[in-house]
Amino acid sequence: MKKNLLLNGLLLLCPFFGQQLAAQTLTWKPELLRQNQPATFYYQAKGGDLEFSDEPNATLAYFNGKRWASVPLTLKKENDQWQASYTLPNNAVFLALKFYQGASMTPEAIDNNQGKGYFTKVLGSNDKEQRGSYLAEAALRSNLTGDWSLNDFVSAAKNAQTTDSLLKKEEKISGKPSGPLLFTYLDLKRLTMPPEKFDAFADATIQAMLKKEKFSDALLAEAHGYYIREKRDQQAKEIEKLIFQYQPKSGTAKLLSFRAATKGASTEVYQAASEDFLKKYPYAEWKKNPDDKGFLYYEIYRGLATRYFDGNQIDKFLSLFKDIDFRTANEIYRWNITRNQMSMSGKADYKLLYELSKKIIPYLLERQHDQSYLTDFDRDAVKAQENADKQMNDRLFTHIALAINQKDFAAAKNFFQYLSKDGTYSNADMNAMHLRVLSELKDEKAIKSLLENSVAANAVTPEMFAKLKELYRSEHQGQEKGYEEYLSSLMPNDKKAEMRGHVMANMVNYPLKPFSLEDANGKMVNSDDWGNKIVVIDFWATWCRPCIEAFPGMQLLIDQYAKDPNVAVYMIGTMQFGDYKAKSVNFVKSQGYRFNLLHDAVLPNGEQAAVFLSLKPLFKSSAIPRKIIVKNGVVRYSSEGYSGSPSQLSDELSTAIEILRAEK
């Protein structure tokens, strides 16, 4: 086979690098790869780890002379070979491939040419070798690319002779690499020199390059980072002096100033240092020429806002919002306003919070579309805006809750209009607040529309269902006939199908180990006595907030099947501490819920979680809330978490119940 491939002359591995040939499994068309031209590769998996893979994957990584980039490729099978095509970027100088089964970062199997790698250089349009190609090969071979995701493209072989040969070829093309590549070059050069000589060589090389590039910001920053990594503090301090001498307004100077000013600072010192930082490096100036140090302003403003808020420096707190972007303003509001509004301590000054919120919310609405979340979503504008809209919905929730707390219902009503399209009816708690506002304002017409839209979104609380039924009765001479059909008609068919699909995806078949647990009245309940009943079990704990938030949905389900002798619902308190029985019973009674309450059994080690842990192999998690449905001694349904909608939870479980009931 080797001879045939060599005759074809289409081998990826060696026309350029002279490396030892091992597995001749990859060919290219054309043979010589060039920038800005399409290339097709043919991969023969026979005899390798992916020989029996039905769906192998490929990732192509290329070096553009400055940095690496990775591209997933889709493989198509033709005869007994896999193939793919890719148009090489006009700045690519080197590329590498890996083939694998499963996910790129956690592959089940991989073919990287027995560790030797599949890689080649890319020629320029003039058919000449490009700067950086030999450096890239040396870095890839040695796992010194600076990108850990490339480490499995080859098996690291830090061979001094090979590295030295490649670096000499690189120097012949372009001299010693400059800019950020200088430090990759030094990392590689270290492999070829005695340790006692390398530091002096590195220092001289760095100094020469700094002078050549006239102490550029980028090179100074890289040099500083290099010496920090090398733990050569004296050299790092010398570079710092050069930074403040030649680039005093640079991003690196800002970063160093920020660290020096805020490291281990007390509240008073931090505040003064942060204020001085903003005077020295005004945010308005940064906005005119933004760099990658925007996070410094995010941290500075967050820190100052907390200190102003906690110190009751209200005017200074509000002044921060005049210039900052949506991302920063949103976080300041969330941490200081929302967090205090949701505090369980009862010590929050809701009047002050509302007055502050009234001033801040307009800033947020004004900047909601400034795309300040772009860097958090790899510059995906759609995802960045979706996140901003979700954040704005959350901030509006807080503002409306504060307005209701202060009985400013007319103002609260005005802010529902600013919810995003997806957020208008999708939050059951928001819908409940909306109902409260409309009820206080006696806007009956708007109430019916709200309730119907909330049902369509499957985001309804028990109180909302009660109000909708009341309205239905008033329109039908006090009768409830046809109400269930009316309710069902409000739910779009695609929502019903989506719910059924979700339920089917969570169906299981896992034997339930029989148990006997004590109920709220001290009586024992035996799972063997359930017979062929369909039994819903909710594992919860008094310390679990999502568990408690799901209670209204569980009450909806219990009420729905209250008269059905073939369906039962049990709430099993688990993983609790102290006098867990009294705590569970008293909490449920105090909230007015009508539950069949059970206490999980205690294990020999004292942990109150016997039944829950007996199902851990099924759950593969110890998280609650956790719902299961049992039929004929077998767990048939299992789901974790709480979506936030009582009606959606009830609908999910009732859908599962009816699917199980319909089984023959």
Helices and strands as residue ranges (DSSP letters): H 2-8, E 26-29, E 38-43, E 57-63, E 68-73, E 76-78, E 81-87, E 94-102, E 107-111, E 118-121, H 133-141, G 148-153, H 160-174, H 181-189, G 190-192, H 195-212, H 217-229, H 233-246, H 251-262, H 267-280, H 283-288, H 294-310, H 314-319, G 320-322, H 326-333, I 334-338, H 339-341, H 350-367, G 374-377, H 381-405, H 409-415, G 416-418, H 428-440, H 444-456, H 462-475, H 483-490, H 493-505, E 507-511, E 516-519, E 524-526, G 527-530, E 534-540, H 545-549, H 551-560, E 567-573, H 580-590, E 597-599, H 610-614, H 616-619, E 626-631, E 634-640, H 646-662
